[in-house]
Amino acid sequence: MSILERYQDRANGYKLDSSCLWKLGLLRKTENAKLLLDYGTLHAFVKTPHSVTYKCRFYPYANSLQEELSDNYLASSSEMLGKNIFENFGFITAKYYPQKINGKIYLASPNFLEGICKYTTLRAFLCQKMSSQPEKYLSESSEDSLVQKLKSHIFARNNLTFTLENKERYLEIMTEECYDKYVSYMLLALFTFCNDEHPSNIIFCRDDNSKKFQDVFIFDKESTAFNYFLARKMEFRDIKFKMFNQEQEGSDIIVNYGSENYSDKLKGIKRLVLEGKIDKKYIDLINQYANLSLEGLRDKVYIEDGLYIKDEQLDCYKLGRDCAEELLQNC
């Protein structure tokens, strides 16, 4: 069985729902002060969703409680919609169980990966490699080593262009299938305007007997480039202008260079397509996203999780879908 199949079997075996998990789980804090629901044989991490713009730039100086609650709701909705988008493309995704407490939405996410595979974030992997063999990975003479090459490009962010141009180096640490998932993850994150994509927010998985990573685990899709602006009741045309003309807040996916807006990013993807650096399978992925029924996924989130994705939020996701379609028409 694949890691995805084992993950789904384990999740289904618990037969959890929000009421059960929140009622029977013991809420406590971990050593690094993270909230945890202890369910005996299962631990679920708990978070209060917010956009990275709200958390990093404005918190705790939000204009009002209404704005804070709005950002929380929008971020929660994005988490659930993002989960469904990535699942639609065959990714392993975190399972979330929402609970509303004193007007705020909290999400509990059980660790169903535990015990079925080995897993690590990209940042943890790079840190471990550098700390275990510093003379190899940090010395000036090790310029050809994989980690030495990677650290300057993706230690802070994920770099689509570098990944496509250095495939053979990535295949030293991951399978071809895992590499495809990683590239697909970056493309989908770009077209959904995800803006918290630092290397601690992506997990690579492998079986005990595998020396290379085999799959990608997706989580933390609560933040987008538009959620905070929606919380501040900004008009759609103004949100679009900010995203396509101003450098974005938060860690994201680099296409050309560090300080780029979404207009730059999309031009960069088009350039990569025209240069033949984006394989047909990734162009097919972009085409699939351009034809994805976001309305259908909105209904699914409402039915399964009780969160209604408002029209103005869905319109921003549709903008990304339109960008994917336009890109294909112009290439």
Solvent accessible surface area in square Angstrom, and as a share of the most:
residue,aa,sasa,rsa
1,M,147,0.66
2,S,56,0.36
3,I,7,0.04
4,L,44,0.22
5,E,83,0.37
6,R,61,0.22
7,Y,3,0.01
8,Q,78,0.35
9,D,80,0.41
10,R,55,0.20
11,A,10,0.08
12,N,103,0.53
13,G,57,0.54
14,Y,59,0.22
15,K,170,0.72
16,L,22,0.11
17,D,80,0.41
18,S,29,0.19
19,S,67,0.43
20,C,35,0.21
21,L,0,0.00
22,W,36,0.12
23,K,155,0.66
24,L,120,0.60
25,G,13,0.12
26,L,119,0.59
27,L,92,0.46
28,R,93,0.34
29,K,134,0.57
30,T,35,0.20
31,E,187,0.84
32,N,106,0.54
33,A,70,0.54
34,K,114,0.48
35,L,58,0.29
36,L,9,0.04
37,L,3,0.01
38,D,31,0.16
39,Y,50,0.19
40,G,60,0.57
41,T,111,0.65
42,L,4,0.02
43,H,73,0.32
44,A,0,0.00
45,F,91,0.38
46,V,15,0.09
47,K,54,0.23
48,T,45,0.26
49,P,0,0.00
50,H,14,0.06
51,S,0,0.00
52,V,10,0.06
53,T,5,0.03
54,Y,3,0.01
55,K,85,0.36
56,C,101,0.61
57,R,140,0.51
58,F,43,0.18
59,Y,126,0.48
60,P,88,0.55
61,Y,168,0.64
62,A,28,0.21
63,N,102,0.52
64,S,55,0.35
65,L,116,0.58
66,Q,119,0.53
67,E,13,0.06
68,E,31,0.14
69,L,54,0.27
70,S,33,0.21
71,D,0,0.00
72,N,1,0.01
73,Y,55,0.21
74,L,8,0.04
75,A,0,0.00
76,S,0,0.00
77,S,0,0.00
78,S,0,0.00
79,E,1,0.01
80,M,0,0.00
81,L,0,0.00
82,G,6,0.05
83,K,22,0.09
84,N,4,0.02
85,I,0,0.00
86,F,1,0.00
87,E,55,0.24
88,N,84,0.43
89,F,27,0.11
90,G,33,0.31
91,F,5,0.02
92,I,1,0.00
93,T,4,0.02
94,A,4,0.03
95,K,46,0.20
96,Y,16,0.06
97,Y,31,0.12
98,P,22,0.14
99,Q,67,0.30
100,K,134,0.57
101,I,68,0.35
102,N,151,0.77
103,G,35,0.33
104,K,54,0.23
105,I,7,0.03
106,Y,45,0.17
107,L,0,0.00
108,A,0,0.00
109,S,19,0.12
110,P,6,0.04
111,N,34,0.17
112,F,1,0.01
113,L,4,0.02
114,E,95,0.43
115,G,76,0.73
116,I,31,0.16
117,C,13,0.08
118,K,95,0.40
119,Y,76,0.29
120,T,35,0.20
121,T,31,0.18
122,L,4,0.02
123,R,69,0.25
124,A,47,0.37
125,F,24,0.10
126,L,0,0.00
127,C,57,0.34
128,Q,99,0.44
129,K,60,0.25
130,M,24,0.11
131,S,85,0.55
132,S,61,0.39
133,Q,72,0.32
134,P,61,0.38
135,E,119,0.53
136,K,95,0.40
137,Y,17,0.07
138,L,84,0.42
139,S,37,0.24
140,E,157,0.70
141,S,109,0.70
142,S,15,0.10
143,E,87,0.39
144,D,110,0.57
145,S,18,0.12
146,L,16,0.08
147,V,3,0.02
148,Q,25,0.11
149,K,62,0.26
150,L,0,0.00
151,K,54,0.23
152,S,92,0.59
153,H,75,0.33
154,I,0,0.00
155,F,68,0.28
156,A,65,0.51
157,R,54,0.20
158,N,0,0.00
159,N,20,0.10
160,L,0,0.00
161,T,20,0.12
162,F,21,0.09
163,T,0,0.00
164,L,23,0.11
165,E,84,0.38
166,N,29,0.15
167,K,58,0.25
168,E,108,0.49
169,R,46,0.17
170,Y,2,0.01
171,L,44,0.22
172,E,96,0.43
173,I,22,0.11
174,M,1,0.00
175,T,36,0.21
176,E,70,0.31
177,E,116,0.52
178,C,0,0.00
179,Y,4,0.01
180,D,31,0.16
181,K,44,0.18
182,Y,1,0.00
183,V,1,0.00
184,S,13,0.08
185,Y,0,0.00
186,M,0,0.00
187,L,1,0.01
188,L,2,0.01
189,A,0,0.00
190,L,4,0.02
191,F,2,0.01
192,T,3,0.01
193,F,3,0.01
194,C,5,0.03
195,N,1,0.00
196,D,15,0.08
197,E,1,0.00
198,H,44,0.20
199,P,0,0.00
200,S,36,0.23
201,N,10,0.05
202,I,0,0.00
203,I,22,0.11
204,F,1,0.00
205,C,0,0.00
206,R,61,0.22
207,D,34,0.18
208,D,106,0.55
209,N,140,0.72
210,S,19,0.12
211,K,198,0.84
212,K,80,0.34
213,F,13,0.06
214,Q,58,0.26
215,D,16,0.08
216,V,0,0.00
217,F,18,0.07
218,I,4,0.02
219,F,43,0.18
220,D,26,0.14
221,K,4,0.02
222,E,5,0.02
223,S,2,0.01
224,T,1,0.01
225,A,4,0.03
226,F,0,0.00
227,N,0,0.00
228,Y,4,0.01
229,F,22,0.09
230,L,19,0.10
231,A,6,0.04
232,R,100,0.36
233,K,154,0.65
234,M,58,0.26
235,E,98,0.44
236,F,83,0.34
237,R,171,0.62
238,D,59,0.31
239,I,1,0.00
240,K,87,0.37
241,F,120,0.50
242,K,50,0.21
243,M,1,0.00
244,F,31,0.13
245,N,79,0.40
246,Q,80,0.36
247,E,103,0.46
248,Q,19,0.08
249,E,62,0.28
250,G,25,0.24
251,S,29,0.19
252,D,5,0.03
253,I,0,0.00
254,I,18,0.09
255,V,1,0.01
256,N,54,0.28
257,Y,110,0.42
258,G,36,0.34
259,S,66,0.43
260,E,3,0.01
261,N,23,0.12
262,Y,3,0.01
263,S,31,0.20
264,D,33,0.17
265,K,1,0.01
266,L,29,0.15
267,K,136,0.58
268,G,2,0.02
269,I,0,0.00
270,K,69,0.29
271,R,82,0.30
272,L,0,0.00
273,V,23,0.13
274,L,114,0.57
275,E,93,0.41
276,G,57,0.55
277,K,74,0.32
278,I,7,0.03
279,D,66,0.34
280,K,148,0.63
281,K,89,0.38
282,Y,7,0.02
283,I,49,0.25
284,D,53,0.28
285,L,19,0.09
286,I,1,0.01
287,N,71,0.37
288,Q,99,0.44
289,Y,1,0.00
290,A,12,0.10
291,N,110,0.56
292,L,17,0.09
293,S,62,0.40
294,L,0,0.00
295,E,66,0.30
296,G,35,0.34
297,L,19,0.10
298,R,36,0.13
299,D,80,0.41
300,K,76,0.32
301,V,0,0.00
302,Y,118,0.45
303,I,139,0.71
304,E,105,0.47
305,D,32,0.17
306,G,52,0.50
307,L,12,0.06
308,Y,100,0.38
309,I,1,0.00
310,K,91,0.39
311,D,81,0.42
312,E,87,0.39
313,Q,1,0.00
314,L,3,0.01
315,D,59,0.30
316,C,0,0.00
317,Y,5,0.02
318,K,53,0.23
319,L,17,0.08
320,G,0,0.00
321,R,39,0.14
322,D,75,0.39
323,C,14,0.08
324,A,0,0.00
325,E,80,0.36
326,E,101,0.45
327,L,11,0.06
328,L,40,0.20
329,Q,132,0.59
330,N,82,0.42
331,C,63,0.38
